[in-house]
Amino acid sequence: MDLFTGAVGTGQVHDFNPGIRDGTGLFWTQPVAGDAATFDLEHGTASLAVEDLDEEDYHNLHNALVDGPSDPASVSFEMRWQAVAAPMNVTDSVHRFTGRFRLCDVQIEWTADAPNFHFVSDPASTTQNVRSVIGRERNGVFFDD
Amino acid sequence: MTLNHSHRGHVHFWTRPITRRTFLGSAALAGGAAATAGAWLPQLAKADFDGTATVFPRPIGIGVAPFGIPIHHFPPFPVLGPAVINEPSQITDFNGMVGICRVTGAGTGTNLSTHATTRYSYQVDNGFMDGLYVGEDAKTHHGTFAFV
């Protein structure tokens, strides 16, 4: 979750993420409570809501990718996916994932806390969606099931 | 921007004491072989998995390489092909529900010392994965993960 003093991509000053897991390279992925996510693929809705999730503030993308200096931080957010297209079956044998997916619109409200800093996003209705997807997916050992 | 260089060599969130989140225990599936997971799904649908996973999943293969640094991730945009979407999941050996997004917007930051406020633009690439996965322990589990 990135903050910029200019337009997106210009003047990044905060980069909130959980870090890249040592040993495996698991990318910016952390466990959350089972009831944090809801989804209904046929109705084309999903949500993810967390409160006070532990993160690091790496301040910019490059510093995050090299696991450079960081500050302890936390984020809270509530986000909702709403399908804008019909379900589609997708199989990518190159990257070995398959499933049924829907393109979506997403709205989010979020806050972040870092040392001496607090951020509050504008209302969810102001979110600009670039590209969002929900779906049911199989990959890896489940790809051929 | 002021980086706290004294924090270098920091402890990642998953090795810190759990102060804000409640670990309710693993939803590990006893000895499950991945090949039989499909047969378990009806039973899983009735189970309660409100707990938090305690065994980490493994990442997908190498995706993109921003700044020439390979990472185990595909952004939702731009679409790289050959499929009409990029791999949404961050974890491999996974069978479940996923969500991914890229959104932008704006908000207000406050310096807590001076109470000065500043407007920022943001980009958020977030997502979730909820379902069966083969963990680092090579066993099959059920868990919910956020991509942040």
Interface residues (C-beta under 8 A of the other chain):
Chain A: M1 D2 L3 F4 T5 G6 A7 V8 G9 V13 H14 F16 N17 P18 G19 I20 R21 D22 T24 G25 L26 F27 W28 T29 Q30 P31 V32 A33 G34 D35 A36 A37 F39 L41 A46 L48 V50 D52 L53 D54 E55 E56 H59 N60 L61 H62 N63 L65 V66 G68 P69 S70 D71 P72 S74 V75 F77 M79 W81 M88 V90 T91 D92 V94 H95 F97 G99 F101 L103 C104 V106 Q107 I108 W110 P115 N116 F117 H118 F119 V120 S121 D122 T126 T127 Q128 N129 V130 R131 S132 V133 I134 G135 R136 E137 R138 N139 G140 V141 F142 D145
Chain B: M1 L3 N4 H5 H7 R8 H10 H12 F13 W14 R16 R20 R21 T22 L24 A27 A34 A35 A37 G38 D48 F49 D50 G51 T52 A53 T54 F56 P57 R58 P59 I60 G61 P66 F67 I69 I71 H72 H73 F74 P76 F77 V79 P82 A83 V84 I85 E87 P88 S89 Q90 I91 T92 D93 F94 N95 G96 M97 V98 G99 I100 C101 R102 V103 T104 G105 A106 G107 T108 G109 T110 N111 L112 S113 T118 Y120 S121 Y122 Q123 V124 N126 G127 F128 M129 D130 L132 V134 E136 G143 T144 F145 A146 F147 V148
